[in-house]
Amino acid sequence: MPLLCISPSLNAQTPVYPGDTPFSVTWEAGTQDDFTLSTFSMSPHVGAHMDAPKHRAGRLPDITEIPLDAGVGPAWVCDVSAGMGAIDSDAFESVPKDVTRLLIKTGRPEGTPFSTPYRALTKEAVLALKARGLTLIGIDAPGLDAPGKEVGPDSAHSQLLPQGVVFLENLVLAAAPEGPCELIALPLKMTGLEASPVRAVLRF
């Protein structure tokens, strides 16, 4: 079956969290007939990426300590794009109880500037998802928490990351229908980092 890429393109226009290092690339001088050689730099939170528990606290597991199967296996796309405002717990009532990898489709278009408000989870939604015992939560927005609310005691980052739940953020879910799918999203093996870019794909 064909694969659906759900990672955005990385380039100089890719939106970044305020203060993060944006994507940039430099090229070694040469002609069209020479080998090409480039150097790039960016925050590991640019574009589609996986957050490890270490993102919330330095003593927690880093990205290389995440089990590989956390981002590989059956998943469920939950389409909440018809709603407005913060995402409450009732948005997930139709999600089967045995789902362990949840992808939240808010309808945010790829490339939307970070300054444009996005839909985050309410406290009640965070607690409801925590109770489900999920392995992974993904979203087509910059984060599960509203900007500046990531460190609060009731935030998704505080409630879920320390429990071993990993996040996929900045996904592109516009073409993903609601329902079951197979997720493949592997982080780079970068020792000690709290996050990593991923090339995430779905198979239906």
C-alpha positions in Angstrom: 0.0 0.0 0.0 1.3 3.6 -0.7 2.8 5.6 2.1 1.5 9.1 3.1 4.2 11.4 4.2 3.1 13.5 7.2 6.3 15.5 7.7 6.6 19.1 6.4 9.4 20.2 4.2 12.4 21.7 6.0 13.7 25.0 4.6 14.4 28.6 5.6 10.7 29.3 5.8 9.8 26.4 8.1 8.1 28.0 11.2 10.0 27.7 14.5 9.2 28.2 18.1 10.3 31.7 19.2 14.0 31.6 20.2 14.7 28.2 18.5 17.4 27.9 15.9 15.7 27.9 12.4 16.7 25.6 9.6 19.7 26.9 7.5 22.0 25.3 5.0 25.4 26.4 3.6 27.1 24.9 0.6 30.7 24.3 -0.2 31.9 26.3 -3.2 32.0 24.3 -6.5 30.7 24.0 -10.0 27.7 22.1 -11.3 30.1 19.2 -12.2 31.6 18.9 -8.7 30.5 16.8 -5.8 28.1 18.7 -3.6 28.6 19.1 0.1 26.4 20.9 2.5 26.2 21.8 6.2 22.9 22.4 8.0 21.9 23.6 11.4 18.6 23.8 13.3 16.9 23.1 16.5 15.7 19.5 16.8 12.2 20.9 17.3 12.0 22.4 13.8 9.5 20.6 11.5 8.1 17.2 12.4 9.9 15.9 15.4 9.7 13.6 18.4 10.0 14.9 21.9 11.5 12.5 24.5 10.8 12.8 28.2 14.1 14.6 28.6 12.4 17.6 27.0 10.5 18.1 30.3 13.4 17.3 32.7 17.0 16.7 32.1 17.1 13.6 34.3 14.5 11.8 32.2 15.3 9.5 29.1 16.8 11.1 26.0 15.8 10.5 22.5 18.1 7.5 22.1 16.4 5.8 25.0 13.0 5.8 23.4 11.9 2.3 22.4 12.0 2.1 18.6 8.5 0.7 18.5 7.1 3.8 20.2 6.8 5.4 16.7 6.1 2.3 14.7 2.9 0.4 14.7 -0.9 0.7 14.7 -2.2 4.3 15.3 -5.5 6.2 15.1 -6.1 9.6 13.4 -8.6 11.6 15.5 -10.1 14.4 13.4 -11.0 17.4 15.5 -10.8 20.0 12.7 -14.5 20.8 12.8 -14.1 22.3 16.3 -12.8 25.6 17.5 -10.8 26.7 20.6 -9.0 24.4 23.0 -9.4 20.6 22.5 -11.4 19.1 25.4 -11.6 15.4 26.5 -14.9 14.8 24.7 -13.0 15.1 21.4 -11.5 11.6 22.0 -14.6 9.7 23.2 -14.9 7.9 19.8 -11.3 6.7 19.9 -11.1 3.0 20.6 -9.8 2.2 24.1 -7.1 -0.1 22.8 -5.4 2.7 20.8 -1.8 3.3 21.9 -0.6 5.8 19.3 -3.0 8.8 18.8 -2.6 11.4 16.0 -4.7 14.6 16.5 -5.8 16.3 13.3 -6.7 19.9 14.0 -6.6 21.1 10.4 -3.7 23.5 10.8 -2.1 24.0 7.3 1.5 23.2 6.7 3.7 26.3 7.0 1.4 28.3 9.2 3.4 30.9 11.1 4.0 30.1 14.7 2.4 33.4 15.7 -1.0 32.1 14.3 -2.9 30.7 17.3 -3.2 26.9 17.4 -5.5 24.5 19.2 -4.0 23.0 22.3 -5.3 20.5 24.9 -7.3 21.5 27.9 -6.3 20.2 31.4 -9.2 17.8 31.2 -8.1 16.4 27.9 -4.5 15.9 29.1 -5.8 13.9 32.1 -8.1 11.9 29.9 -5.3 11.0 27.5 -3.0 10.2 30.5 -5.6 7.7 31.8 -5.6 5.9 28.5 -2.0 4.8 28.9 -0.9 5.9 25.5 2.6 5.3 24.1 2.6 8.3 21.6 0.6 11.4 20.9 1.0 13.3 17.6 -0.5 16.6 16.4 -0.5 18.8 13.4 0.4 21.9 15.5 3.5 23.2 17.2 2.6 21.5 20.4 0.0 19.9 22.7 0.1 22.8 25.1 -0.6 26.5 24.4 2.5 28.7 23.9 4.2 29.4 27.3 2.0 26.8 29.1 4.4 23.9 28.6 5.9 23.9 32.1 2.7 24.2 34.1 1.9 21.3 36.4 -1.2 20.4 34.4 0.4 20.7 31.0 0.8 17.8 28.6 4.6 18.2 28.9 4.4 17.8 32.7 1.7 15.1 32.9 2.7 12.9 29.9 6.4 13.1 29.1 7.5 12.0 32.6 5.2 9.0 32.2 7.1 7.9 29.1 4.6 9.1 26.5 6.5 10.6 23.5 5.2 13.4 21.4 5.2 14.0 17.6 4.7 17.7 16.8 4.3 19.7 13.6 2.8 16.9 11.6 1.0 17.4 8.3 -2.3 15.5 8.6 -4.4 17.3 5.9 -4.6 14.2 3.7 -5.0 11.7 6.6 -8.5 10.3 7.0 -9.9 9.7 10.4 -9.5 6.2 11.7 -6.9 3.4 11.9 -3.5 3.5 10.2 0.0 2.3 10.6 2.6 4.9 11.8 6.3 4.8 11.0 8.2 7.7 12.7 11.8 7.0 13.8 14.1 9.6 15.5 17.7 10.0 14.7 20.2 8.4 17.1 21.5 11.6 18.6 23.0 10.8 22.1 21.8 13.0 24.9 19.3 15.1 22.9 15.7 15.8 24.2 14.2 15.6 20.7 14.9 14.6 17.1 13.6 15.3 13.6 11.5 12.5 12.1 10.3 11.5 8.6 6.9 10.3 9.6 4.7 8.3 7.3 1.3 6.6 7.5 0.0 3.5 5.7 -3.7 2.8 5.4 
